[in-house]
Amino acid sequence: MFRISRTTPAYYFTSVAHHRLAIFRTGKLKGVLCDAFKEVRKKHGILILAYVIMPDHVHLLIRSEKEMSEALRLLNGVSARRVIQYLSDNGFAESLSKLRGETRERNHKHSVWQHHSDSLEIFGEKTFWQKVDYIHQNPVRANLVENSTDYRFSSARHWAGNVLADEPLMTDHLEIDWR
């Protein structure tokens, strides 16, 4: 359990797809992203408190003992590798070509994410709740669903207490010790 405070902040991230491409249109690619986040969560002890995966971006609210930049690097890095591997293994050459960029450090040839993710440390419960609401209402505002709990790739159901047996990504929001 932890309390959201100056010494134990939550981190809010928005990661946008390269060139704002709708990479995550399909449930399969959203699932690949969920599996990557599960991997990071398990290997690096990052708590996922709230999330939504939209067609061209992701919002995450997490807690980690790691520095914010390191947590973001892990989440974006592992997810990018898994997405690129999936596209490569399944013959999506045209999709990969859209992600092609300049060859960078460590010989990376593709970019899944834009390089300037939006990130914010959350120190108080009021701001935390605002971000949870913003995350969960994203699919409603985008006219993807009428009710936030109907969007499969979101933690809205978790927070409403309606978890499905086959949830794509579980959250750790019950680890929060509220004031």
N, C-alpha and C positions, 0 to 999 in steps of 0.2 A: 504494500500500500504506500502511496505517496500523496502529498498535498501539493497543489499547484501554488508555487510561491517564487520569490526571487532566487532562492537557492535550489529549487526543483521545478524549473519552468517546463511547460509543454512547448513543443515546436510545431509551428504551422507552416506547411509547405504547399506551394502550387508549382507543379512541374508541367510545362507546356511542351507538346510534341514539336519536333523539328519542323519549321515552316508552318506550324499550326495544322499539320496534316491530321486527318481523322484516322490515325493509326488504330485506335481502339474501338472501331465501329462494331466489330463482331464480338460475340460472347467468348469465342475461343481466345482471341488476343487479350481480352480483359482477364480471362482466366490465367493466361501466361503471366500477366502482370501480378495478379493475386498470388500465384505460386512463388514468384520472385520475392514479393513482400513477406510471405511466410518464411522463406529461406533466410532473409535478412533478420527477421524477427527472432527466429530460432538460434541462428549462429551468433548474433551480436547483441541479443538481449534488448532489442528495441521494442517498446510497447506501442502498439497501434491502437489509438484511442478513438479515432473517427476517420472515415475515408469516403471518397467517391471517385469512381473512374468514369470520366466523361469521354466522348469520342476523340477529343484532341488534347485533353489535359487531365491531371489528377490533383486532387486536394487530399492532403494527409495531415492529421493532428496526432503527434507522437510524443512519447516521453523516452528519453535516453540519458544515460550517464555520459555518453560521448558528447563532444562539442557539436553544436548544431551543424556546422559545415561538414563534419565527418559523417554524421547520421545521414545527411542529404546525399553525400557522395556515395555512401553504401547503397542506399535505396535506389538512387538513379543509376548507379553503375551496374549493380546486379540485374536490375530490371531491364536495362538497355541490352546487356549481354544475352539475357534470356529471350527477349523479343527478336533480336537479330538472329540468334540461333534458330528460333522457331521459323522465322521467315526463310532462312537459308535451307533448313532441313526439309521444308515443305514446298520448295520450288516457287517461292514468291519473289522471283528475280526482279520483276517490275517494281514491286513495293520496296525492295532493297535499294534499287537504283534511285528512288525518290529520297531515300535517307542518306545517300552518298554525299560525302563532303570532302573537304581536304583531309589527306592523311595526316593525323596528328601524332602526339606522343604515344608511345607504345604501339604504333602502327594501326591505330583505330581508323577505319575507313568510313564508318557509318555513324550517324548521330540520330538517336531516338529523341533526345530531349534538347530543347534550346539551352544555351549555356548560362542563362541568368535566371534561375528559378527564384520565385518570390518566397522569402522565408521571414519568419517573425517569431521571436520568443514571446510566450504567453506567461505572464506572471500572476494574473488574477482570474478569479472564477467568472467575473462578468464578461471579460474579453473571451475567455475560453468558451462560454456558452454562446456568445455571438458567432464564433468560428464554427462550432458544432452545427448551429442552425444554418449558417451560410453553406456549409458543406452539404448538409442533407437536403437543402432546398434547391441546390444547383440543377438537378434533373427536372424539377418542376418548372423552374425559371426557363429552362431550355425546351420546354414543352415535350419532354420525353415521356413523362408520366404525369398524372393528375395528383397523386399522393406520393410523398417521398418514400414511404415504406414499400411502394410497389416497384421501386428501381432495384434490380437484382444486385448491382455492383456498388452498393452503398452500405454504410453501417446504420442507416436510419432504423431498420428493423431491430437491430441490437439494442439501440437506445430506447425503443418503444417496448422492448421485452417480447418481441415476436420472432425470435431466431428460428430460421429454417434448419431442417436436418442436414441440408446440403449447402450451407452457406459457403460462398466462394472464399471469404476471408473473415476470420473471427477477430474480434477486437478485445482489448484489455481494459475497457473503460470501467469495469468493476473494481480495478486496482486503485481507483482514485478515492482518497479519503477526503470527503467533502467537509467543509466547516460547519 
